[in-house]
Amino acid sequence: MLSDVEDEYARGITRLAVRFLALTAVRPGELRGARWEEFENLDGDKPLWRIPAERMKGDLDRKAEIGGDHLVPLAHQSAAILKVAQDLLGKRDLVFPNDRDIHRPMSENAIGYLINRAGYRGRHVPHGFRAAFSTIMNEWANRDGQPNDRDVIDLMLAHVPRNKVELAYNRAGYMPRRRELATIWADMLVRGLAAPALIAQRPSQPLSTGRSRRIGVPR
């Protein structure tokens, strides 16, 4: 599915946004509002995205329950996307800006329209990457004999765990495992896909002879 989407005509930054959304399993609104100041250690071995609590979904009581900022450990494949995005548009404020105004977030429809154009209307939506991550990683954890990973996966999705008393401890204590699961997911997801720099360079508009995916654009 990602291969089809990335073959479709679109702005390079939109293609990068789709892959980054799939890799991180955050909510689309959280991705669209991502700011460069939220990312840490992108050139190191433990890159991290710290999404401020005020940008998270939910009311103030729920935000207090989840312990403030949402911490998203990034696989190296996710960090690579950010580096290409920076090369493409520069490092201003927003990572994924609007095509008409760099000071505004990408349109909430941009990713959905791209998925639709690739032939997935009615079969997949931007929010669907979260459900896919939850389903696939929980099945993988059960097969691997790691049923306790369910709580870790819930934290990665910014869900409120059932045991709220230990939440603050778990957020910190589970971070190494969260990072491992993020890497496992990324390895599954991007296997066989083109490098981020290549998908960013593909045509942004249909060519006269047909869509980009039909004319042998390198994958």
C-alpha positions as CSV (number, residue, x, y, z in Angstrom):
1,M,0.0,0.0,0.0
2,L,2.8,2.5,0.9
3,S,4.5,1.7,-2.3
4,D,1.4,2.6,-4.3
5,V,1.0,5.8,-2.4
6,E,4.6,6.8,-2.8
7,D,4.4,6.2,-6.6
8,E,1.4,8.6,-6.9
9,Y,2.0,12.2,-7.9
10,A,2.2,14.6,-4.9
11,R,4.5,17.1,-3.3
12,G,7.6,15.4,-2.1
13,I,6.9,16.6,1.5
14,T,3.4,15.0,1.4
15,R,4.9,11.6,0.4
16,L,7.4,12.0,3.3
17,A,4.6,12.9,5.6
18,V,2.7,9.7,4.7
19,R,5.7,7.5,5.4
20,F,6.5,9.3,8.7
21,L,2.9,9.0,9.8
22,A,2.9,5.2,9.1
23,L,6.2,4.8,10.9
24,T,5.3,6.7,14.1
25,A,1.6,5.8,14.3
26,V,0.8,9.2,15.7
27,R,-2.5,11.0,15.0
28,P,-2.6,12.9,11.7
29,G,-3.2,16.2,13.5
30,E,-0.1,15.7,15.7
31,L,2.0,15.0,12.6
32,R,0.7,18.1,10.7
33,G,1.6,20.3,13.6
34,A,5.1,18.9,14.1
35,R,7.7,21.6,14.8
36,W,11.4,21.2,14.5
37,E,11.9,22.3,18.1
38,E,10.1,19.1,19.2
39,F,12.8,16.7,17.9
40,E,15.8,15.7,19.9
41,N,19.0,13.8,19.1
42,L,18.3,13.3,15.4
43,D,22.0,12.7,14.7
44,G,22.4,10.4,17.7
45,D,21.5,6.8,18.5
46,K,18.3,7.7,20.4
47,P,16.3,10.2,18.3
48,L,13.1,11.3,20.0
49,W,10.0,13.3,19.2
50,R,8.6,15.1,22.2
51,I,5.0,16.1,21.3
52,P,3.8,18.8,23.8
53,A,0.8,17.9,25.9
54,E,-1.2,20.9,24.6
55,R,-1.0,19.4,21.0
56,M,-2.3,16.0,22.1
57,K,-5.9,14.9,21.6
58,G,-8.1,15.1,24.7
59,D,-9.2,17.4,27.4
60,L,-7.1,18.7,30.3
61,D,-8.0,15.8,32.6
62,R,-6.9,13.2,30.1
63,K,-3.7,15.1,29.3
64,A,-2.9,15.1,33.0
65,E,-3.5,11.3,33.1
66,I,-1.1,10.5,30.4
67,G,1.7,12.4,32.1
68,G,2.2,15.4,29.9
69,D,4.2,15.3,26.7
70,H,4.0,12.3,24.5
71,L,7.4,10.8,23.8
72,V,7.8,9.1,20.5
73,P,11.1,7.1,20.1
74,L,12.2,7.3,16.5
75,A,13.6,4.5,14.4
76,H,16.5,5.5,12.2
77,Q,14.2,5.2,9.2
78,S,12.0,8.0,10.8
79,A,15.0,10.2,11.5
80,A,16.1,9.7,7.9
81,I,12.8,11.1,6.7
82,L,13.2,14.3,8.8
83,K,16.7,14.9,7.3
84,V,15.3,14.7,3.8
85,A,12.4,17.0,4.8
86,Q,15.0,19.5,6.1
87,D,17.0,19.3,2.8
88,L,13.8,19.7,0.8
89,L,12.2,22.7,2.6
90,G,14.8,24.0,5.1
91,K,14.5,24.0,8.9
92,R,11.9,26.7,9.6
93,D,9.2,26.1,12.2
94,L,6.9,23.4,10.8
95,V,8.2,20.2,9.5
96,F,5.2,19.5,7.2
97,P,4.0,23.0,6.1
98,N,1.1,24.0,3.9
99,D,2.0,24.3,0.2
100,R,0.6,27.9,0.1
101,D,1.8,29.2,3.4
102,I,4.9,27.8,5.2
103,H,3.6,29.2,8.5
104,R,0.5,27.0,8.4
105,P,0.4,23.2,8.8
106,M,-0.2,20.9,5.9
107,S,-3.8,20.7,4.9
108,E,-5.7,18.0,6.9
109,N,-6.9,16.6,3.5
110,A,-3.5,16.4,1.8
111,I,-2.6,12.9,3.1
112,G,-6.1,11.5,2.7
113,Y,-6.3,12.8,-0.9
114,L,-3.0,11.2,-1.8
115,I,-4.1,7.8,-0.4
116,N,-7.4,8.1,-2.3
117,R,-5.6,8.9,-5.6
118,A,-3.4,5.8,-5.1
119,G,-6.6,3.7,-5.2
120,Y,-7.4,3.2,-1.5
121,R,-10.5,5.3,-1.2
122,G,-12.8,3.6,1.3
123,R,-10.1,1.1,2.2
124,H,-7.6,3.2,4.1
125,V,-7.5,6.6,5.8
126,P,-4.6,8.5,7.5
127,H,-5.8,7.4,11.0
128,G,-5.7,3.8,9.8
129,F,-1.9,3.5,10.4
130,R,-2.6,3.6,14.1
131,A,-5.0,0.7,13.9
132,A,-2.6,-1.2,11.7
133,F,0.3,-0.7,14.1
134,S,-1.7,-1.8,17.1
135,T,-3.1,-4.9,15.4
136,I,0.1,-6.1,13.7
137,M,2.4,-5.4,16.7
138,N,0.1,-7.0,19.2
139,E,-0.1,-10.1,17.0
140,W,3.7,-10.1,16.6
141,A,4.2,-9.7,20.4
142,N,1.9,-12.7,21.1
143,R,3.7,-14.9,18.5
144,D,7.0,-13.8,20.0
145,G,5.9,-14.7,23.5
146,Q,5.8,-11.1,24.7
147,P,2.2,-10.5,25.9
148,N,3.3,-7.7,28.2
149,D,4.1,-5.6,25.2
150,R,0.4,-4.7,24.9
151,D,0.9,-2.1,27.6
152,V,4.0,-0.8,25.8
153,I,2.1,-0.6,22.5
154,D,-0.7,1.4,24.3
155,L,1.8,3.9,25.5
156,M,3.3,4.2,22.1
157,L,-0.2,5.1,20.8
158,A,-0.7,7.6,23.7
159,H,-3.6,5.5,25.1
160,V,-4.2,5.8,28.8
161,P,-3.2,2.5,30.4
162,R,-5.6,0.7,32.7
163,N,-3.1,1.0,35.6
164,K,-2.7,4.7,36.0
165,V,-0.9,4.5,39.3
166,E,2.3,3.2,37.7
167,L,1.9,5.4,34.6
168,A,4.7,7.9,35.4
169,Y,7.2,5.0,36.1
170,N,6.1,3.0,33.0
171,R,6.6,6.0,30.7
172,A,10.2,6.1,31.6
173,G,10.8,2.4,32.3
174,Y,9.3,1.2,29.1
175,M,11.3,3.6,26.9
176,P,14.0,1.0,25.8
177,R,11.3,-1.5,24.8
178,R,9.3,1.2,23.0
179,R,12.4,2.1,21.0
180,E,12.9,-1.6,20.2
181,L,9.3,-2.0,19.0
182,A,9.6,1.2,16.9
183,T,12.6,-0.3,15.1
184,I,10.9,-3.7,14.6
185,W,7.8,-1.9,13.1
186,A,10.0,0.3,10.9
187,D,12.0,-2.7,9.6
188,M,8.7,-4.5,8.7
189,L,7.1,-1.4,7.1
190,V,9.9,0.0,4.8
191,R,11.4,-3.3,3.6
192,G,11.6,-3.1,-0.2
193,L,10.6,0.6,-0.3
194,A,12.7,3.4,-1.9
195,A,14.9,5.6,0.2
196,P,13.2,8.9,1.4
197,A,15.4,11.0,-0.9
198,L,14.1,9.2,-3.9
199,I,10.4,9.4,-3.1
200,A,10.8,13.1,-2.4
201,Q,12.1,13.7,-5.9
202,R,9.2,11.9,-7.7
203,P,6.8,14.1,-9.9
204,S,4.4,16.4,-8.1
205,Q,2.0,16.6,-11.0
206,P,0.7,14.1,-13.6
207,L,2.9,14.0,-16.7
208,S,1.3,14.3,-20.2
209,T,1.8,10.6,-20.9
210,G,0.1,9.4,-17.7
211,R,0.6,9.1,-14.0
212,S,4.1,8.8,-12.6
213,R,3.7,5.2,-11.5
214,R,3.0,4.2,-15.1
215,I,6.0,5.7,-16.8
216,G,8.8,3.9,-15.0
217,V,9.7,6.4,-12.3
218,P,12.5,4.8,-10.3
219,R,11.2,3.2,-7.1
